[in-house]
Amino acid sequence: MAEQETIQVYTAEECGPCQQVKDAVQEGNFEILGVEGPVGIETVDVAEGDNYLLLEDLSIEAIPAAYHQLQACKIFIDEATKKVTFDCRPEGEQESDGQKANS
């Protein structure tokens, strides 16, 4: 049986957009583009323990940030519905419409 795909979402407690993303994930108000099959989402608080080291390892400059198999996923938040889209498609195929990108 194949392992379930996972997207890691890097957040911090003091970050407003991070809280929007975390809330949407908890409520199931999100969609994932570019990943086939069942997908899990793991949230990582970069302020806990040594998690801040992950920012440097992945060259993350701003949070919230999302990664799937070491590829950056863009994060879009629909301000009207608070729905979050994780766009994990290869660069060039990712969303470029009017949604607000937070990465």
C-alpha positions in Angstrom: 0.0 0.0 0.0 1.4 3.4 -1.0 2.1 6.0 1.7 -0.2 8.9 1.9 1.2 12.1 0.4 1.7 14.9 2.9 2.0 18.7 2.6 3.9 20.4 5.4 2.5 23.9 6.2 4.9 26.1 8.2 3.2 28.6 10.5 3.8 30.6 13.7 1.3 31.6 16.4 1.9 35.3 16.0 1.2 35.3 12.2 -2.3 36.4 11.2 -2.4 34.7 7.8 -0.9 31.6 9.4 -3.9 31.4 11.7 -6.3 31.8 8.7 -4.5 28.8 7.0 -4.6 26.7 10.2 -8.3 27.4 10.7 -9.1 26.5 7.2 -7.2 23.2 7.5 -8.9 22.3 10.8 -12.3 23.1 9.2 -11.6 21.2 6.0 -12.1 24.5 4.0 -9.2 23.9 1.6 -8.2 22.4 -1.7 -5.0 21.1 -3.0 -3.9 21.4 -6.7 -1.2 19.3 -8.2 -1.1 16.3 -5.9 -2.9 13.1 -6.8 -4.7 10.8 -4.4 -5.3 11.2 -0.7 -3.2 14.0 0.9 -2.6 14.8 4.5 -1.6 18.2 5.9 0.9 18.5 8.7 1.2 22.0 10.3 4.6 22.8 11.8 4.9 25.8 14.2 8.3 27.2 13.5 8.4 28.9 16.9 8.4 25.5 18.7 11.7 23.8 19.6 14.2 23.6 16.8 11.6 23.9 14.1 12.9 27.3 13.1 15.9 25.5 11.6 13.5 24.1 8.9 13.2 27.7 7.6 16.8 27.8 6.8 17.0 24.2 5.5 14.2 24.9 3.0 15.2 28.6 2.3 11.8 29.8 3.6 11.7 33.6 3.7 8.1 34.1 4.7 5.3 32.2 6.4 2.9 30.7 6.0 4.7 28.4 3.6 3.8 25.0 2.3 5.9 22.3 0.8 5.2 19.0 -0.9 8.2 16.7 -1.4 10.6 19.7 -1.1 8.6 21.7 -3.7 7.2 25.0 -2.6 3.4 25.2 -2.9 1.8 28.6 -3.3 -0.9 29.4 -0.7 -4.0 31.4 -1.7 -6.7 32.6 0.6 -10.1 33.5 -0.7 -11.0 36.5 1.4 -14.8 36.1 0.9 -15.0 32.4 1.8 -11.7 32.0 3.8 -11.1 28.9 1.6 -7.4 28.1 1.3 -5.8 26.7 -1.9 -2.5 25.0 -1.8 -1.1 25.1 -5.3 1.6 22.4 -5.5 1.8 22.2 -9.3 5.2 22.8 -10.9 6.2 26.5 -11.2 4.6 28.0 -14.3 1.4 26.0 -13.9 0.5 27.6 -10.6 -2.5 29.9 -10.0 -2.1 33.4 -11.2 -5.7 34.6 -10.9 -7.1 37.3 -8.6 -6.8 35.3 -5.4 -4.6 36.6 -2.7 -1.3 34.7 -2.5 0.5 34.5 0.8 3.7 32.9 -0.3 
